[in-house]
Amino acid sequence: MRFLKSLKYASRGLRFVFSSEKNFKIQIVMAVLVLFFSFYFQINSNQLVVLILLIALVLVMEIINTAFEYLTDLLKPRLHSYVYTIKDLMSGAVLLISATSAIIGLIIFYPYIIKMF
């Protein structure tokens, strides 16, 4: 019963981030496109595992970023000047993993795209 409750809370958190964060929606769309092209190009299983892990990492980082934003909003800048810095650091972390994932995705898909032409 406790497990079912924890699933309920987790799904509520995912619904919240999906409904409230535009970037999360964009990242979900990109993940679906990456998975579509993964199956379209029939990439090997190792490459697919890497892409799935990167997708999960980007989405998890976005969720953590959202949690930090809500947490720091409770503090407000008037309580500490680091609030803006914390938000910038978390956004930077999401940007870094997103850019890294895009580069790795391009490296993986490049040979398949070249074969099309």
C-alpha positions in Angstrom: 0.0 0.0 0.0 2.9 2.4 0.8 4.4 1.7 -2.6 1.1 2.6 -4.4 1.0 5.9 -2.4 4.6 6.7 -3.4 3.7 6.0 -7.0 0.7 8.3 -6.7 2.9 11.1 -5.3 5.6 10.6 -7.9 3.0 10.7 -10.8 1.5 13.8 -9.2 5.0 15.4 -9.3 5.5 14.5 -12.9 2.1 15.8 -13.9 2.9 19.1 -12.1 6.2 19.6 -13.8 4.7 18.7 -17.2 1.8 21.1 -16.7 3.8 24.0 -15.3 7.1 23.9 -17.1 7.3 24.8 -20.8 10.9 23.6 -21.1 9.9 20.2 -19.8 7.2 19.9 -22.5 9.8 20.8 -25.1 12.2 18.3 -23.7 9.5 15.6 -23.9 8.8 16.4 -27.5 12.5 16.2 -28.3 12.8 12.9 -26.5 9.9 11.5 -28.5 11.6 12.7 -31.7 15.0 11.1 -30.7 13.3 7.8 -29.9 11.4 7.9 -33.2 14.6 8.5 -35.2 16.3 5.8 -33.1 13.8 3.2 -34.3 13.6 4.7 -37.8 17.4 4.4 -38.3 17.5 1.2 -36.3 20.5 2.3 -34.2 22.3 -0.4 -32.3 21.3 -1.2 -28.7 24.3 0.4 -27.1 23.5 3.7 -28.8 19.9 3.4 -27.8 20.8 2.9 -24.2 23.0 6.0 -24.3 20.2 8.0 -25.8 17.7 6.8 -23.2 20.0 7.6 -20.4 20.7 11.1 -21.7 16.9 11.7 -22.1 16.3 10.6 -18.6 19.2 12.7 -17.3 17.9 15.9 -19.1 14.4 15.3 -17.7 15.6 14.6 -14.2 17.8 17.7 -14.3 14.8 19.8 -15.4 12.7 18.4 -12.5 15.5 19.2 -10.0 15.8 22.7 -11.5 12.1 23.2 -11.0 12.3 22.0 -7.4 15.2 24.4 -6.7 13.3 27.3 -8.3 10.3 26.7 -6.1 12.5 26.2 -3.0 14.5 29.4 -3.7 11.3 31.3 -4.4 10.4 30.7 -0.7 13.6 32.5 0.3 13.2 35.5 -1.9 16.2 37.7 -2.8 15.6 39.9 0.2 16.6 37.0 2.5 19.8 36.2 0.6 21.5 37.4 -2.5 22.5 33.9 -3.5 18.9 33.1 -4.6 19.6 34.4 -8.1 22.9 32.6 -8.2 21.3 29.3 -7.2 18.7 29.6 -9.9 21.4 30.5 -12.5 23.5 27.5 -11.5 20.7 25.1 -11.8 19.6 26.5 -15.2 23.3 26.3 -16.3 23.3 22.6 -15.2 20.2 21.9 -17.3 21.7 23.8 -20.3 25.0 21.9 -20.0 23.5 18.4 -19.9 21.1 19.4 -22.7 23.8 20.7 -25.0 26.0 17.7 -24.2 23.1 15.4 -25.0 22.5 17.2 -28.3 26.1 16.8 -29.3 26.2 13.1 -28.4 22.9 12.7 -30.3 24.4 14.3 -33.4 27.5 12.1 -33.1 25.2 9.0 -32.9 22.8 10.0 -35.7 25.4 11.6 -38.1 26.4 8.3 -39.8 22.8 7.3 -40.3 21.9 10.7 -41.8 24.9 10.7 -44.1 23.8 7.3 -45.5 20.4 8.8 -46.5 22.1 11.1 -49.0 
